[in-house]
Structure formats: C-alpha cells, structure tokens
Amino acid sequence: MIAGRLPLAIALIALYLLLCAAVAWRHRRHLQAQARTAAQLLPAAGGSAPMLVLHASQTGQAEEFALQTARALHLAGQPVRLAALGSLRPDDLRGATHALLIASTYGEGDPPDAATPFWRAALDGNTDLSGLRYGLLALGDRSYQQFCGFGQALDDWLRRSGANPLFERIDVDRSDAAALDHWRHQLSHLAGTADLPAWEEAPFEPWPLAARQHLNPGSAGGGVFHLELTPPPGQPLPDWQAGDLVQVQHADEPGQPREYTIASLPADGLLHLMVRQTRREDGRPGLASGWLTHDAQPGDAIALRVRSHASFRIGDNAQRPLILIGNGTGLAGLRAHLKARAGAGAPPAWLLYGERQAAHDAHYDAELQAWVAQGLLARLDRAYSRDAPQPRYVQHLLAEQAALLRDWIARDAALYVCGSLQGMAGAVDAVLRETLGDSAVDHLIAQGRYRRDVY
C-alpha cells in the first residue's frame, strides 16, 4: 500500500511546487511591472525635484488613480515619484517640496490597512512640513457617515504640520466623474498644459447570468444567493486571481458601481458571486442586490467589469499557512483562496466563519467538509449567532483560540479577513491586537501577512 501511494505523493508534491513557482513567478512579474513603471517615471539625475505622487489604497482604486496621475504629469514633462504612503515615514516628507496624495477612506473614517503604520507614526510624532505644498484627492462613499474621513484627517494633519495646499481638497463620492475632472483640471495647471490625456478605465461589459441559487431559505437573516455568470459572447474568461473583485453597474445608477468579491477562479469556467439581498428602509430590496438576486433572470446581461485587488491577493503568502476569518458573504473571497490551494498540497488553512443559523446558513458546507477531509482545511470553526442564548460571533471563536492563534502566527501564518466592516472586522482586529499586541499586528500589516477585504 505504502509503495503504491509513493508515486502519487511524489506527483502531488511536484504539482504543489509547480503551483508555488507559478504563483511566485506571477507575483514577481507584478512587482517587476510596478518597479518598471515607477522607474520610468523617475526624473533624470540632476533634474528638478520630482512631484511626489502618493497613494493610500485598500481595494486598488486610489493606487490606480495615482498611477494615472503620475503618468499624466510625466507625459507633460513633469518629473514624478510614485509610491505608496505606507512605504514612507512621516519624516520622509520633510525634504519634499510638492506632493499629490490620493487617499481612500476605509469604512467610517479609517485609513487603508497598508497606510495604518504611517498614520500611527504621524499622529504620535511632530513633523515639520512647512516646506511642502500639496494637493489631496480623497476617495469615499457618501453612504458612510464619515464620508472621506481619512482624507479629511490627512488634510488636517498636513495643515497642522505646516504644509500648504496647492488647492482645496477634492472629495470623490465613489467614482464621481465631475470630481475626477476637477482633479485633472488642477493637474493641468500644475503641468502647465491644457491637454492632459483622459484617464482610461475598462468598460463595463454584458455578462449573461447563467444560474442563481438561494443558499439560505428560511434564514432569520437576509437572503444569500450564489450567482454564476459567463463572459460576454465570444470572449474568454479574464485571468483574475483569488481576492479580485467585480464592479457591477446598475442601469439606474451610472457612475456608482457596486463591488463584489469573486468567489471562483477562471479554472472553474464561470464567475461566481455570493450576494446578500439588502433591504431599504421601506422594505424594498436594494437596487443592485435586488436586481442580482431577484429581478435579473437567467440569460439576462449583467453589466460588470473585473478589477484586480492586489491587497487581498495571495502575493508572497502562497507558501504560508493561512488563517481565514469572515462572516456572511465574506465567505466568497475566502472560498476563492481555498480553491486556489485545493489539490496542490498547500500549507494548511484554518477557517473561522460566522453566520446566523446552522440549519440555514451553512453556506458551501459540502465543499468545506470535503476540504477538511482532504486536509486542505486543518480547522473549520463556525459560530452561529442565533443558535445560542447569547449571540456568539466569529471574534469569540478567535478569542477562545488565542493560544492556537499565537502558535499559527509563530509558524509564519498569514491572516485574511473578509466580510462586514461594522461589527466583525473591528472586533476581530481588537482580538488580534489584544492577543498579539499592536506592534506585532502592525508588523503583520507591513509584511503583507494581514490583509482585509471588508465592507
């Protein structure tokens, strides 16, 4: 028996090594492309001081706008330096004379995860930026009370530190075209030209709805639906990765797309989404979620485009154990990461997941149980908040396993959190900081070992 299994074991190990090599190769290509882009934008030695173009991005939108900004200025002859805000320290801005910052707000006024160490240092220090002139594009969503909260806080900090604005902060509600045009207008003044090239975004395309399944009939929570979509007729599936997103455009909300994390891989042959039907105050279904979960019928076209989400991809964590934490439809992104590791002899994963009722909300249970049997999932811990006298959530599971959490982190595990920003994400972060310490959690962020896709 052992001798018969040996060739299979060797083949599986070889397959896993090939997969790791492929993931690492693709990640290196991405990093090399970023480095080439940044190098192309750097000024020649002895030239004028570059304009800093800095981004604080969570889902990649601020990074994309920063890249478009840097390219536009570069083509107009303005030397620029493109960088992530989180890669700098506040003191690194002392010697700069001009900077343009594109900053997303995460949830209710928080900085993007990668910018958190910079922001903590900024608030703890006393940086003199009196020699700096800056412009700030703040990205946000008016459905949150703290609309553009981090952008506003960053603007206030820059002013308190002595920096002088080149123009008043520009706040953007989602992808508001008028606000972005105003930003480009200001760039044209800085570049001394009136013909900066227009920014280009991938167009929305019609994806036919192939199938839809109600995953939790009878649940006390909102309906959760599994959707399967095919690419536009005659087109192949795009080459997305686990962690990436789609933007869905409803006809009645031009310029205000909804984002959903993809729950499948191109190898599945279809694009899977996991969508909860939301309700408005009058009880009617939400516009986008109602369309996706009820109004649209199989065969109908859904206008969407695929967006990369670099901060939630596997990156350098392909060969690390994974701690996957989520609730509700956040299982979508975690499912994609598990699919990417299935059958390849990947390091173990630990899934902690929260929903309402075991009888109705054990989403993808057969698939998860199969991954447990295969050893892909070393642990599967689930909390159902409505099944106990006192509500029990995923953060409670994590706190109860504090010793195991420390052990996994000591063994170089990476953390991926996907699901609700309100309640779950903040509570999970609090447990991590209480268990591991603030400095350890900030170090995980800096290493790319703590990644979140929360909404």
C-alpha positions as CSV (number, residue, x, y, z in Angstrom):
1,M,0.0,0.0,0.0
2,I,2.7,2.5,1.0
3,A,4.8,1.7,-2.1
4,G,1.7,2.2,-4.3
5,R,1.0,5.6,-2.7
6,L,4.5,6.9,-3.0
7,P,4.4,7.8,-6.7
8,L,1.1,9.7,-6.1
9,A,2.6,11.5,-3.1
10,I,5.7,12.5,-5.2
11,A,3.4,13.7,-8.0
12,L,1.3,15.8,-5.6
13,I,4.4,17.4,-4.1
14,A,5.8,18.1,-7.6
15,L,2.4,19.6,-8.6
16,Y,2.4,21.8,-5.5
17,L,5.9,23.0,-6.1
18,L,5.0,23.9,-9.7
19,L,1.9,25.8,-8.4
20,C,4.0,27.7,-5.9
21,A,6.6,28.5,-8.6
22,A,3.8,29.8,-10.9
23,V,2.3,32.0,-8.2
24,A,5.7,33.3,-7.2
25,W,6.5,34.0,-10.9
26,R,3.3,35.9,-11.4
27,H,3.8,37.9,-8.3
28,R,7.4,38.7,-9.3
29,R,6.1,39.8,-12.7
30,H,3.6,42.1,-11.0
31,L,6.3,43.6,-8.8
32,Q,8.6,44.0,-11.7
33,A,6.0,45.7,-13.7
34,Q,5.3,48.1,-10.8
35,A,9.1,48.7,-10.5
36,R,9.4,49.4,-14.2
37,T,6.5,51.8,-14.1
38,A,8.0,53.6,-11.1
39,A,11.4,53.7,-12.7
40,Q,10.1,55.1,-16.0
41,L,8.5,58.0,-14.0
42,L,11.6,59.0,-12.1
43,P,13.4,62.1,-13.2
44,A,16.9,62.1,-14.7
45,A,19.8,62.7,-12.3
46,G,20.4,66.4,-11.9
47,G,16.9,67.4,-12.9
48,S,14.3,69.4,-11.0
49,A,12.9,67.9,-7.8
50,P,10.1,65.4,-8.5
51,M,6.5,65.7,-7.6
52,L,5.6,63.1,-5.1
53,V,2.5,61.1,-6.1
54,L,1.5,59.1,-3.0
55,H,-1.5,56.7,-2.7
56,A,-3.2,55.1,0.3
57,S,-5.3,52.4,-1.2
58,Q,-7.4,49.5,0.1
59,T,-9.1,47.9,-3.0
60,G,-6.7,49.4,-5.6
61,Q,-8.7,52.3,-6.8
62,A,-6.5,55.0,-5.1
63,E,-3.4,53.2,-6.5
64,E,-4.9,53.2,-10.0
65,F,-5.8,56.9,-9.8
66,A,-2.3,57.7,-8.5
67,L,-0.8,55.8,-11.4
68,Q,-3.0,57.7,-13.9
69,T,-2.0,61.0,-12.2
70,A,1.7,60.2,-12.3
71,R,1.6,59.1,-16.0
72,A,-0.3,62.3,-17.0
73,L,2.2,64.5,-15.3
74,H,5.2,62.5,-16.7
75,L,3.8,62.8,-20.2
76,A,3.5,66.5,-19.7
77,G,7.2,66.7,-18.8
78,Q,6.8,66.9,-15.0
79,P,9.2,64.6,-13.1
80,V,7.4,62.5,-10.6
81,R,8.0,59.8,-8.0
82,L,5.2,57.3,-7.4
83,A,4.9,55.5,-4.0
84,A,2.5,54.0,-1.5
85,L,2.0,56.2,1.5
86,G,2.5,53.2,3.7
87,S,6.0,52.7,2.4
88,L,7.1,56.0,3.9
89,R,7.6,57.5,7.3
90,P,6.2,61.0,8.1
91,D,9.8,62.3,8.3
92,D,10.3,61.2,4.7
93,L,8.1,64.1,3.6
94,R,10.3,66.7,5.2
95,G,12.6,67.2,2.2
96,A,9.8,67.2,-0.4
97,T,8.6,70.4,-1.9
98,H,5.5,69.2,-3.8
99,A,3.2,66.2,-3.3
100,L,0.0,64.9,-4.6
101,L,-1.9,62.4,-2.4
102,I,-4.7,60.1,-3.4
103,A,-6.2,58.7,-0.2
104,S,-9.1,56.2,0.2
105,T,-11.2,56.1,3.4
106,Y,-11.9,52.6,4.8
107,G,-15.3,52.3,6.4
108,E,-16.1,55.0,8.9
109,G,-13.1,57.3,8.7
110,D,-10.2,54.7,8.9
111,P,-7.1,54.7,6.8
112,P,-6.5,51.8,4.4
113,D,-4.7,48.9,6.2
114,A,-1.3,49.5,4.4
115,A,-1.3,53.1,5.5
116,T,-2.0,52.4,9.1
117,P,1.6,52.3,10.3
118,F,2.3,55.7,8.6
119,W,-0.8,57.2,10.2
120,R,0.0,56.0,13.7
121,A,3.5,57.4,13.4
122,A,2.1,60.7,12.0
123,L,-0.3,61.1,15.0
124,D,2.4,60.2,17.5
125,G,5.1,62.5,16.1
126,N,5.6,66.2,15.4
127,T,6.7,66.6,11.8
128,D,7.6,70.0,10.4
129,L,6.3,70.1,6.8
130,S,6.4,73.9,6.3
131,G,8.4,73.4,3.1
132,L,5.8,71.2,1.5
133,R,3.0,72.2,-0.9
134,Y,0.4,69.5,-1.6
135,G,-2.8,68.5,-3.3
136,L,-5.2,65.9,-2.0
137,L,-7.8,63.7,-3.7
138,A,-9.9,62.0,-1.1
139,L,-11.9,58.9,-2.2
140,G,-15.0,57.9,-0.2
141,D,-18.6,56.8,-0.3
142,R,-21.4,59.1,0.9
143,S,-23.4,56.2,2.3
144,Y,-20.9,56.3,5.2
145,Q,-21.3,58.9,7.9
146,Q,-17.6,59.7,7.9
147,F,-17.5,60.4,4.1
148,C,-13.8,60.8,3.1
149,G,-13.0,60.7,6.8
150,F,-9.4,59.6,6.3
151,G,-8.8,62.1,3.5
152,Q,-10.1,64.9,5.7
153,A,-8.0,63.8,8.7
154,L,-4.9,63.6,6.4
155,D,-5.6,67.1,5.1
156,D,-5.9,68.4,8.7
157,W,-2.6,66.7,9.7
158,L,-0.8,68.2,6.8
159,R,-2.0,71.7,7.6
160,R,-1.2,71.3,11.3
161,S,2.3,70.2,10.3
162,G,2.8,73.4,8.3
163,A,2.2,72.1,4.8
164,N,0.4,74.5,2.4
165,P,-2.3,73.3,0.0
166,L,-1.9,73.9,-3.7
167,F,-5.7,73.8,-4.0
168,E,-8.6,72.8,-1.8
169,R,-9.1,69.1,-1.1
170,I,-11.2,67.3,-3.7
171,D,-13.6,64.8,-2.3
172,V,-14.9,62.0,-4.6
173,D,-18.1,60.0,-4.0
174,R,-17.2,56.6,-5.4
175,S,-16.0,57.4,-8.9
176,D,-17.8,60.7,-9.4
177,A,-16.7,61.9,-12.9
178,A,-17.1,65.6,-12.1
179,A,-14.8,65.4,-9.1
180,L,-12.2,63.5,-11.1
181,D,-12.4,66.0,-13.9
182,H,-11.8,68.7,-11.3
183,W,-8.7,66.9,-10.2
184,R,-7.4,66.6,-13.8
185,H,-8.1,70.3,-14.2
186,Q,-5.8,71.0,-11.3
187,L,-3.2,68.7,-12.7
188,S,-3.2,70.6,-16.0
189,H,-2.4,73.8,-14.1
190,L,0.5,72.1,-12.3
191,A,1.8,70.7,-15.5
192,G,1.4,73.9,-17.4
193,T,-0.7,72.3,-20.2
194,A,-4.4,72.1,-21.1
195,D,-4.3,68.8,-22.9
196,L,-3.6,66.1,-20.3
197,P,-4.7,62.7,-21.7
198,A,-8.0,61.3,-20.5
199,W,-8.0,58.6,-17.9
200,E,-8.9,55.2,-19.2
201,E,-10.9,52.6,-17.3
202,A,-12.0,49.2,-18.5
203,P,-15.5,49.3,-19.9
204,F,-18.5,47.5,-18.4
205,E,-19.5,44.5,-20.5
206,P,-22.6,42.4,-20.6
207,W,-22.1,39.1,-18.7
208,P,-25.1,36.7,-19.1
209,L,-26.5,35.3,-15.8
210,A,-26.1,31.5,-16.2
211,A,-27.6,30.4,-12.9
212,R,-28.7,31.6,-9.4
213,Q,-29.3,29.6,-6.2
214,H,-30.9,30.7,-3.0
215,L,-28.4,29.4,-0.4
216,N,-30.4,30.1,2.8
217,P,-34.1,29.8,2.5
218,G,-35.8,30.1,5.9
219,S,-32.9,32.0,7.5
220,A,-33.5,34.8,10.0
221,G,-31.1,36.9,8.0
222,G,-31.3,38.4,4.5
223,G,-31.4,36.0,1.6
224,V,-27.9,34.9,0.3
225,F,-27.6,33.9,-3.3
226,H,-25.0,32.1,-5.3
227,L,-24.7,33.6,-8.9
228,E,-22.9,32.1,-11.9
229,L,-22.0,34.3,-14.9
230,T,-20.5,33.7,-18.2
231,P,-18.3,36.1,-20.1
232,P,-19.7,38.2,-22.9
233,P,-20.5,36.1,-26.0
234,G,-17.3,35.3,-28.0
235,Q,-15.0,36.4,-25.2
236,P,-12.8,34.2,-23.0
237,L,-12.8,34.5,-19.2
238,P,-10.4,37.1,-18.0
239,D,-7.4,36.0,-16.0
240,W,-8.4,37.1,-12.4
241,Q,-6.8,35.8,-9.2
242,A,-8.3,34.8,-5.8
243,G,-9.1,38.0,-3.9
244,D,-10.1,40.1,-7.0
245,L,-13.4,42.0,-7.4
246,V,-16.0,42.8,-9.9
247,Q,-17.8,46.1,-10.3
248,V,-21.5,45.8,-11.2
249,Q,-23.2,48.7,-12.9
250,H,-27.0,49.0,-12.5
251,A,-28.7,51.0,-15.3
252,D,-30.3,53.4,-12.8
253,E,-27.0,54.2,-11.0
254,P,-24.5,55.3,-13.7
255,G,-21.1,56.0,-12.1
256,Q,-21.9,54.3,-8.9
257,P,-21.0,50.6,-9.4
258,R,-21.3,48.1,-6.6
259,E,-18.3,45.9,-5.8
260,Y,-18.4,42.2,-5.0
261,T,-15.5,39.8,-4.3
262,I,-15.2,37.0,-6.8
263,A,-15.9,33.5,-5.2
264,S,-14.4,31.4,-8.0
265,L,-11.3,31.0,-10.2
266,P,-11.0,31.1,-14.0
267,A,-10.4,27.4,-13.9
268,D,-14.0,26.9,-12.7
269,G,-15.1,28.1,-16.1
270,L,-17.6,30.6,-14.6
271,L,-17.5,33.7,-12.5
272,H,-19.2,33.1,-9.1
273,L,-20.6,35.8,-6.8
274,M,-22.1,35.5,-3.4
275,V,-24.7,38.3,-2.8
276,R,-26.9,39.1,0.1
277,Q,-30.2,40.8,-0.7
278,T,-30.3,44.0,1.2
279,R,-33.5,46.0,2.1
280,R,-34.2,49.7,2.0
281,E,-36.0,51.5,4.8
282,D,-39.4,51.0,3.2
283,G,-38.7,47.2,2.9
284,R,-38.0,47.1,-0.8
285,P,-34.9,45.2,-2.0
286,G,-31.8,47.3,-2.5
287,L,-31.4,48.4,-6.1
288,A,-28.3,46.5,-7.1
289,S,-28.7,43.5,-4.8
290,G,-32.4,43.2,-5.7
291,W,-31.5,43.2,-9.3
292,L,-28.9,40.5,-8.9
293,T,-30.9,38.3,-6.5
294,H,-34.4,38.6,-7.9
295,D,-35.1,40.8,-10.9
296,A,-32.4,39.5,-13.3
297,Q,-33.3,36.2,-14.9
298,P,-31.0,33.5,-16.4
299,G,-29.8,34.8,-19.7
300,D,-30.1,38.4,-18.8
301,A,-27.0,40.5,-19.2
302,I,-25.3,41.9,-16.1
303,A,-23.0,44.9,-16.8
304,L,-19.8,44.3,-14.9
305,R,-16.0,44.5,-15.1
306,V,-13.3,42.6,-13.3
307,R,-10.9,44.6,-11.1
308,S,-7.7,43.4,-9.6
309,H,-7.5,43.7,-5.8
310,A,-3.8,43.5,-5.1
311,S,-4.1,44.0,-1.4
312,F,-6.2,40.9,-1.0
313,R,-4.4,38.6,-3.4
314,I,-2.1,35.8,-2.1
315,G,1.1,37.7,-3.0
316,D,4.0,36.4,-1.0
317,N,1.8,34.3,1.2
318,A,1.4,31.3,-1.2
319,Q,3.7,29.1,0.9
320,R,2.4,30.2,4.3
321,P,-0.3,28.7,6.4
322,L,-3.5,30.8,6.1
323,I,-5.9,31.9,8.8
324,L,-9.1,32.8,7.0
325,I,-11.7,34.8,9.0
326,G,-15.0,36.0,7.8
327,N,-18.7,36.3,8.1
328,G,-21.8,36.3,5.8
329,T,-21.0,36.9,2.2
330,G,-17.3,37.4,3.1
331,L,-17.0,33.7,2.6
332,A,-16.8,34.5,-1.2
333,G,-13.2,35.8,-1.1
334,L,-12.1,33.1,1.4
335,R,-13.6,30.4,-0.8
336,A,-11.6,31.6,-3.8
337,H,-8.4,31.5,-1.8
338,L,-9.2,27.9,-0.7
339,K,-10.0,26.9,-4.3
340,A,-6.6,28.3,-5.4
341,R,-4.9,25.9,-2.9
342,A,-7.1,22.8,-3.3
343,G,-5.4,19.7,-4.6
344,A,-2.0,21.2,-4.6
345,G,-0.6,20.1,-1.3
346,A,-0.6,23.7,0.0
347,P,0.2,24.5,3.6
348,P,-2.8,24.1,5.9
349,A,-5.5,26.7,6.3
350,W,-7.7,27.5,9.3
351,L,-11.2,28.9,8.6
352,L,-13.2,30.8,11.2
353,Y,-16.6,31.8,10.0
354,G,-19.7,33.4,11.4
355,E,-23.3,33.4,10.3
356,R,-26.8,33.2,11.9
357,Q,-28.3,29.7,11.9
358,A,-26.6,26.4,11.3
359,A,-29.8,24.9,9.9
360,H,-30.0,27.6,7.1
361,D,-26.7,29.4,6.8
362,A,-24.0,26.7,6.5
363,H,-23.0,28.0,3.1
364,Y,-21.0,25.7,0.8
365,D,-20.9,23.2,3.6
366,A,-20.3,20.1,1.5
367,E,-17.4,21.8,-0.2
368,L,-15.9,22.9,3.1
369,Q,-16.3,19.5,4.6
370,A,-14.6,17.9,1.6
371,W,-11.6,20.3,2.1
372,V,-11.5,19.2,5.8
373,A,-11.4,15.6,4.7
374,Q,-8.6,16.3,2.2
375,G,-6.5,18.1,4.8
376,L,-6.7,21.5,3.0
377,L,-8.6,22.8,6.0
378,A,-6.8,21.9,9.1
379,R,-9.5,23.5,11.2
380,L,-13.1,24.7,10.5
381,D,-14.6,26.7,13.3
382,R,-18.1,28.2,12.8
383,A,-20.2,30.4,15.1
384,Y,-24.0,30.8,14.5
385,S,-25.2,33.9,16.4
386,R,-28.9,32.9,16.6
387,D,-28.3,29.4,17.8
388,A,-27.2,30.2,21.3
389,P,-28.9,32.1,24.2
390,Q,-26.2,34.7,24.0
391,P,-25.0,35.8,20.5
392,R,-21.7,34.2,19.6
393,Y,-19.7,35.6,16.7
394,V,-16.6,34.8,14.8
395,Q,-14.4,37.1,17.0
396,H,-15.5,35.0,20.0
397,L,-14.1,31.9,18.2
398,L,-10.8,33.7,17.7
399,A,-10.5,34.9,21.3
400,E,-11.2,31.3,22.6
401,Q,-8.4,30.0,20.4
402,A,-5.8,32.7,21.5
403,A,-3.1,30.2,22.2
404,L,-3.6,28.5,18.8
405,L,-3.6,31.8,17.1
406,R,-0.3,32.7,18.6
407,D,1.1,29.3,17.5
408,W,0.0,29.8,13.9
409,I,1.4,33.3,13.7
410,A,4.7,32.0,15.2
411,R,4.7,29.4,12.3
412,D,4.6,32.3,9.8
413,A,0.8,32.2,9.0
414,A,-0.9,34.9,7.1
415,L,-4.3,36.4,8.1
416,Y,-7.1,37.1,5.6
417,V,-10.3,38.8,6.8
418,C,-13.3,39.1,4.6
419,G,-16.8,40.3,5.5
420,S,-18.6,43.0,7.5
421,L,-16.6,46.1,8.4
422,Q,-19.2,47.1,11.0
423,G,-19.0,44.7,14.0
424,M,-16.9,41.8,12.7
425,A,-13.8,43.4,11.2
426,G,-13.2,45.8,14.1
427,A,-13.9,43.1,16.7
428,V,-11.5,40.7,15.0
429,D,-8.8,43.4,14.8
430,A,-9.3,44.1,18.5
431,V,-8.9,40.4,19.4
432,L,-5.7,40.2,17.3
433,R,-4.2,43.3,19.0
434,E,-5.2,42.0,22.4
435,T,-3.7,38.6,21.7
436,L,-0.6,39.5,19.7
437,G,0.0,43.2,20.6
438,D,-0.3,46.3,18.5
439,S,3.3,46.2,17.3
440,A,3.0,42.6,16.2
441,V,-0.2,43.3,14.2
442,D,1.4,46.4,12.6
443,H,4.4,44.3,11.7
444,L,2.0,41.7,10.0
445,I,0.4,44.6,8.0
446,A,3.9,45.8,6.9
447,Q,4.8,42.3,5.9
448,G,1.6,41.8,3.9
449,R,0.6,39.0,6.3
450,Y,-2.6,40.7,7.5
451,R,-5.0,41.5,4.6
452,R,-8.6,42.6,4.7
453,D,-11.5,42.9,2.3
454,V,-14.3,44.3,4.4
455,Y,-17.2,46.5,3.6
